Protein backbone atom coordinates (compact mmCIF):
# COMPACT_ATOMS: atom_id res chain seq x y z
CA UNK A 1 0.00 0.00 0.00
CA UNK A 2 1.60 3.29 -1.10
CA UNK A 3 -1.26 5.77 -0.95
CA UNK A 4 -0.56 9.23 0.48
CA UNK A 5 -1.94 10.32 3.85
CA UNK A 6 -1.86 13.83 5.31
CA UNK A 7 -1.16 13.93 9.05
CA UNK A 8 -0.90 16.89 11.44
CA UNK A 9 2.34 17.56 13.29
CA UNK A 10 0.65 16.70 16.58
CA UNK A 11 -0.15 13.12 15.55
CA UNK A 12 1.21 10.85 18.28
CA UNK A 13 3.79 8.14 17.70
CA UNK A 14 1.07 5.49 17.99
CA UNK A 15 -0.54 6.84 14.81
CA UNK A 16 2.69 7.08 12.85
CA UNK A 17 3.54 3.48 13.68
CA UNK A 18 0.22 2.21 12.33
CA UNK A 19 0.60 4.14 9.06
CA UNK A 20 4.24 3.18 8.61
CA UNK A 21 3.53 -0.51 9.19
CA UNK A 22 0.88 -0.31 6.47
CA UNK A 23 3.43 1.11 4.00
CA UNK A 24 1.62 4.39 3.48
CA UNK A 25 3.30 7.55 2.21
CA UNK A 26 3.03 10.10 5.03
CA UNK A 27 3.02 13.86 4.46
CA UNK A 28 3.27 15.85 7.67
CA UNK A 29 1.53 19.24 7.70
CA UNK A 30 0.94 21.84 10.43
CA UNK A 31 -2.81 21.33 10.25
CA UNK A 32 -5.32 19.59 8.01
CA UNK A 33 -7.74 22.30 6.90
CA UNK A 34 -9.32 23.49 3.65
CA UNK A 35 -6.14 25.08 2.30
CA UNK A 36 -4.01 22.03 3.09
CA UNK A 37 -6.46 19.58 1.54
CA UNK A 38 -6.66 21.63 -1.65
CA UNK A 39 -2.87 21.90 -1.81
CA UNK A 40 -2.67 18.11 -1.93
CA UNK A 41 -5.94 17.50 -3.81
CA UNK A 42 -4.25 15.43 -6.52
CA UNK A 43 -2.49 12.98 -4.20
CA UNK A 44 -4.08 12.78 -0.75
CA UNK A 45 -6.01 9.53 -0.36
CA UNK A 46 -6.50 9.95 3.37
CA UNK A 47 -6.16 12.64 6.02
CA UNK A 48 -6.07 12.67 9.81
CA UNK A 49 -7.39 15.88 11.31
CA UNK A 50 -8.46 17.79 14.39
CA UNK A 51 -11.26 20.36 14.69
CA UNK A 52 -10.65 22.63 11.68
CA UNK A 53 -13.85 23.21 9.69
CA UNK A 54 -13.99 21.84 6.16
CA UNK A 55 -16.14 23.62 3.57
CA UNK A 56 -18.64 21.59 1.57
CA UNK A 57 -17.03 22.83 -1.65
CA UNK A 58 -13.72 21.21 -0.74
CA UNK A 59 -14.95 17.62 -0.98
CA UNK A 60 -15.75 17.88 -4.69
CA UNK A 61 -12.22 19.06 -5.47
CA UNK A 62 -10.45 16.13 -3.81
CA UNK A 63 -9.48 13.72 -6.58
CA UNK A 64 -8.14 10.83 -4.49
CA UNK A 65 -9.49 11.37 -0.98
CA UNK A 66 -11.29 8.40 0.57
CA UNK A 67 -11.29 9.21 4.27
CA UNK A 68 -11.16 12.11 6.72
CA UNK A 69 -10.30 10.59 10.09
CA UNK A 70 -11.06 12.83 13.08
CA UNK A 71 -9.00 12.56 16.25
CA UNK A 72 -11.82 12.90 18.76
CA UNK A 73 -15.57 12.46 18.74
CA UNK A 74 -17.05 15.74 17.48
CA UNK A 75 -17.90 16.18 13.82
CA UNK A 76 -19.84 19.45 13.76
CA UNK A 77 -17.01 21.06 11.76
CA UNK A 78 -17.52 18.52 8.97
CA UNK A 79 -20.42 17.52 6.74
CA UNK A 80 -20.35 13.70 6.55
CA UNK A 81 -23.36 13.60 4.22
CA UNK A 82 -21.79 15.99 1.70
CA UNK A 83 -18.46 14.17 1.98
CA UNK A 84 -20.16 10.85 1.26
CA UNK A 85 -21.56 12.23 -1.99
CA UNK A 86 -17.97 12.43 -3.21
CA UNK A 87 -16.89 9.03 -1.94
CA UNK A 88 -15.27 10.34 1.25
CA UNK A 89 -16.02 8.72 4.60
CA UNK A 90 -15.73 10.68 7.85
CA UNK A 91 -14.65 8.73 10.93
CA UNK A 92 -14.21 9.56 14.60
CA UNK A 93 -12.39 7.96 17.53
CA UNK A 94 -15.08 7.41 20.18
CA UNK A 95 -12.79 5.84 22.77
CA UNK A 96 -10.04 8.44 22.63
CA UNK A 97 -10.91 11.15 25.12
CA UNK A 98 -14.04 10.28 27.14
CA UNK A 99 -12.03 9.64 30.30
CA UNK A 100 -9.85 12.72 29.74
CA UNK A 101 -12.82 15.06 29.26
CA UNK A 102 -14.64 13.55 32.23
CA UNK A 103 -11.62 14.08 34.47
CA UNK A 104 -11.26 17.67 33.23
CA UNK A 105 -14.95 18.28 33.90
CA UNK A 106 -14.68 17.03 37.46
CA UNK A 107 -11.49 19.03 37.96
CA UNK A 108 -13.27 22.20 36.84
CA UNK A 109 -16.22 21.40 39.10
CA UNK A 110 -13.91 21.08 42.11
CA UNK A 111 -12.29 24.42 41.27
CA UNK A 112 -15.67 26.13 41.04
CA UNK A 113 -16.96 24.52 44.22
CA UNK A 114 -14.18 26.18 46.22
CA UNK A 115 -14.49 29.52 44.40
CA UNK A 116 -10.89 29.26 43.29
CA UNK A 117 -11.19 31.69 40.34
CA UNK A 118 -12.55 34.38 42.69
CA UNK A 119 -9.89 33.67 45.33
CA UNK A 120 -7.14 33.85 42.72
CA UNK A 121 -8.46 37.22 41.49
CA UNK A 122 -8.45 38.58 45.06
CA UNK A 123 -4.89 37.38 45.64
CA UNK A 124 -3.70 39.05 42.45
CA UNK A 125 -5.33 42.25 43.66
CA UNK A 126 -3.34 42.02 46.89
CA UNK A 127 -6.42 41.16 48.97
CA UNK A 128 -5.07 38.17 50.87
CA UNK A 129 -7.41 38.57 53.85
CA UNK A 130 -10.52 38.63 51.67
CA UNK A 131 -9.29 35.63 49.67
CA UNK A 132 -8.56 33.77 52.90
CA UNK A 133 -12.13 33.97 54.19
CA UNK A 134 -14.25 30.83 54.37
CA UNK A 135 -16.19 30.45 51.14
CA UNK A 136 -17.00 27.78 48.61
CA UNK A 137 -18.78 24.51 49.33
CA UNK A 138 -18.29 20.78 49.69
CA UNK A 139 -19.59 18.84 46.71
CA UNK A 140 -20.64 15.85 48.81
CA UNK A 141 -24.43 15.66 48.63
CA UNK A 142 -24.69 18.33 45.93
CA UNK A 143 -26.59 17.73 42.68
CA UNK A 144 -24.87 17.46 39.32
CA UNK A 145 -27.01 17.63 36.19
CA UNK A 146 -25.48 15.97 33.14
CA UNK A 147 -26.91 17.01 29.77
CA UNK A 148 -25.91 14.40 27.21
CA UNK A 149 -25.47 10.79 28.29
CA UNK A 150 -22.96 9.41 25.83
CA UNK A 151 -19.51 8.09 26.70
CA UNK A 152 -18.38 11.33 28.29
CA UNK A 153 -21.60 11.85 30.23
CA UNK A 154 -21.37 8.30 31.53
CA UNK A 155 -17.78 8.79 32.69
CA UNK A 156 -18.71 12.06 34.43
CA UNK A 157 -21.60 10.29 36.13
CA UNK A 158 -19.36 7.59 37.61
CA UNK A 159 -16.81 10.06 38.93
CA UNK A 160 -19.37 12.47 40.38
CA UNK A 161 -21.19 9.65 42.15
CA UNK A 162 -17.90 8.39 43.60
CA UNK A 163 -17.44 11.85 45.14
CA UNK A 164 -20.81 11.63 46.86
CA UNK A 165 -22.82 13.75 44.43
CA UNK A 166 -26.42 13.12 43.46
CA UNK A 167 -26.71 12.70 39.69
CA UNK A 168 -29.47 13.83 37.32
CA UNK A 169 -29.38 12.86 33.64
CA UNK A 170 -31.03 14.36 30.58
CA UNK A 171 -30.34 12.92 27.13
CA UNK A 172 -32.72 15.06 25.11
CA UNK A 173 -35.16 13.25 22.86
CA UNK A 174 -33.18 10.00 23.09
CA UNK A 175 -33.85 8.81 26.66
CA UNK A 176 -31.44 6.29 28.17
CA UNK A 177 -31.44 4.34 31.40
CA UNK A 178 -28.53 5.71 33.45
CA UNK A 179 -26.18 3.40 35.29
CA UNK A 180 -26.37 5.49 38.48
CA UNK A 181 -28.24 8.76 38.08
CA UNK A 182 -31.92 9.57 37.71
CA UNK A 183 -33.33 10.44 34.27
CA UNK A 184 -35.23 13.72 34.40
CA UNK A 185 -36.75 16.33 32.10
CA UNK A 186 -34.52 19.25 31.17
CA UNK A 187 -36.46 21.80 33.23
CA UNK A 188 -36.18 19.64 36.35
CA UNK A 189 -32.47 19.23 35.81
CA UNK A 190 -32.00 23.00 35.40
CA UNK A 191 -34.03 23.80 38.51
CA UNK A 192 -32.49 21.23 40.87
CA UNK A 193 -28.81 21.06 39.87
CA UNK A 194 -25.97 22.77 41.69
CA UNK A 195 -23.63 22.03 38.78
CA UNK A 196 -24.64 21.47 35.16
CA UNK A 197 -22.28 19.83 32.68
CA UNK A 198 -22.72 19.75 28.90
CA UNK A 199 -21.73 16.73 26.85
CA UNK A 200 -24.47 16.56 24.24
CA UNK A 201 -23.87 16.86 20.51
CA UNK A 202 -24.72 19.98 18.54
CA UNK A 203 -28.00 19.94 16.65
CA UNK A 204 -30.55 22.56 15.67
CA UNK A 205 -32.30 21.90 19.01
CA UNK A 206 -29.19 21.99 21.19
CA UNK A 207 -27.54 25.05 19.64
CA UNK A 208 -27.75 27.72 22.38
CA UNK A 209 -29.39 25.21 24.67
CA UNK A 210 -28.03 27.34 27.50
CA UNK A 211 -29.57 30.75 26.90
CA UNK A 212 -31.27 33.54 28.83
CA UNK A 213 -34.40 31.46 29.34
CA UNK A 214 -32.70 28.30 30.54
CA UNK A 215 -30.22 30.23 32.68
CA UNK A 216 -33.13 31.91 34.46
CA UNK A 217 -34.44 28.48 35.49
CA UNK A 218 -31.22 27.62 37.32
CA UNK A 219 -30.39 28.29 40.96
CA UNK A 220 -28.53 31.54 41.55
CA UNK A 221 -25.92 29.41 43.34
CA UNK A 222 -25.48 27.06 40.36
CA UNK A 223 -22.53 26.70 37.99
CA UNK A 224 -22.28 25.77 34.30
CA UNK A 225 -19.42 23.58 33.06
CA UNK A 226 -18.97 23.27 29.31
CA UNK A 227 -16.31 20.88 28.03
CA UNK A 228 -18.55 19.85 25.13
CA UNK A 229 -19.11 22.30 22.27
CA UNK A 230 -19.06 26.09 22.34
CA UNK A 231 -22.29 26.53 20.39
CA UNK A 232 -24.27 24.78 23.13
CA UNK A 233 -24.06 28.07 25.05
CA UNK A 234 -25.28 31.53 24.11
CA UNK A 235 -22.15 33.38 25.18
CA UNK A 236 -23.75 36.82 25.50
CA UNK A 237 -26.54 35.44 27.67
CA UNK A 238 -24.06 33.58 29.86
CA UNK A 239 -21.89 36.68 30.35
CA UNK A 240 -24.93 38.67 31.41
CA UNK A 241 -26.02 35.93 33.81
CA UNK A 242 -22.55 35.82 35.37
CA UNK A 243 -22.39 39.60 35.71
CA UNK A 244 -25.81 39.95 37.30
CA UNK A 245 -25.76 36.93 39.59
CA UNK A 246 -28.36 34.88 37.75
CA UNK A 247 -25.91 32.00 38.23
CA UNK A 248 -22.84 31.74 40.44
CA UNK A 249 -20.00 30.72 38.12
CA UNK A 250 -18.90 28.88 35.00
CA UNK A 251 -16.03 26.79 33.65
CA UNK A 252 -15.57 26.92 29.88
CA UNK A 253 -13.18 24.92 27.73
CA UNK A 254 -14.98 25.49 24.42
CA UNK A 255 -16.33 28.65 22.83
CA UNK A 256 -18.55 29.84 20.00
CA UNK A 257 -15.49 31.49 18.45
CA UNK A 258 -12.08 29.86 18.80
CA UNK A 259 -9.54 31.05 19.66
CA UNK A 260 -11.53 33.09 22.18
CA UNK A 261 -10.98 36.75 21.16
CA UNK A 262 -8.85 38.73 23.59
CA UNK A 263 -11.64 41.31 23.63
CA UNK A 264 -14.13 38.83 25.13
CA UNK A 265 -15.90 39.96 28.29
CA UNK A 266 -15.25 36.49 29.71
CA UNK A 267 -11.65 37.46 30.47
CA UNK A 268 -12.87 40.26 32.72
CA UNK A 269 -15.03 38.07 34.97
CA UNK A 270 -13.59 36.63 38.16
CA UNK A 271 -16.26 33.92 38.43
CA UNK A 272 -15.21 32.10 35.26
CA UNK A 273 -12.58 29.39 34.80
CA UNK A 274 -11.25 29.36 31.23
CA UNK A 275 -9.15 26.83 29.32
CA UNK A 276 -8.28 26.69 25.59
CA UNK A 277 -10.18 23.60 24.36
CA UNK A 278 -7.83 21.17 26.11
CA UNK A 279 -10.31 19.13 28.13
CA UNK A 280 -9.57 16.02 26.11
CA UNK A 281 -6.01 16.93 25.22
CA UNK A 282 -4.03 14.66 27.48
CA UNK A 283 -1.08 12.61 26.26
CA UNK A 284 -3.03 9.42 26.81
CA UNK A 285 -6.03 10.72 24.87
CA UNK A 286 -3.83 11.79 21.96
CA UNK A 287 -2.20 8.35 21.92
CA UNK A 288 -5.60 6.66 21.78
CA UNK A 289 -7.01 9.11 19.23
CA UNK A 290 -3.97 8.96 16.95
CA UNK A 291 -3.98 5.16 16.97
CA UNK A 292 -7.72 5.02 16.32
CA UNK A 293 -7.67 7.54 13.46
CA UNK A 294 -4.69 5.84 11.82
CA UNK A 295 -6.29 2.39 11.99
CA UNK A 296 -9.40 3.78 10.32
CA UNK A 297 -7.30 5.23 7.50
CA UNK A 298 -5.56 1.90 6.97
CA UNK A 299 -8.85 0.00 6.94
CA UNK A 300 -10.54 2.30 4.42
CA UNK A 301 -7.54 2.50 2.07
CA UNK A 302 -7.31 -1.30 2.17
CA UNK A 303 -10.93 -1.52 0.99
CA UNK A 304 -12.35 -2.52 4.38
CA UNK A 305 -15.29 -1.03 6.27
CA UNK A 306 -14.36 1.55 8.94
CA UNK A 307 -15.42 0.87 12.53
CA UNK A 308 -16.43 4.38 13.52
CA UNK A 309 -17.87 6.03 10.42
CA UNK A 310 -20.27 8.96 10.79
CA UNK A 311 -23.29 8.16 8.67
CA UNK A 312 -25.52 11.17 9.42
Secondary structure by P-SEA (a helix, b strand, c coil): cbbbbbbcccccaaaaaaaaaacccccccccccaaaaaaacccccbbbbccccccaaaaaaccccccccccccccccccaaaaaaacbbbbbbccccaaaaaaaaaaaaaaaaaaaaaaaaaaaaccccccccbbbbbcccbbbbbccccaaaaaaaaaaaaabbbbbbbccccccccccbbbbcaaaaaacccbbbbcccccccccccccaaaaaaccccbbbbccccccccaaaaaaaaaaaccccccccccccccccccccccccccccccccccccccaaaaaaaaaaaaaaaaaaaacccccccccc
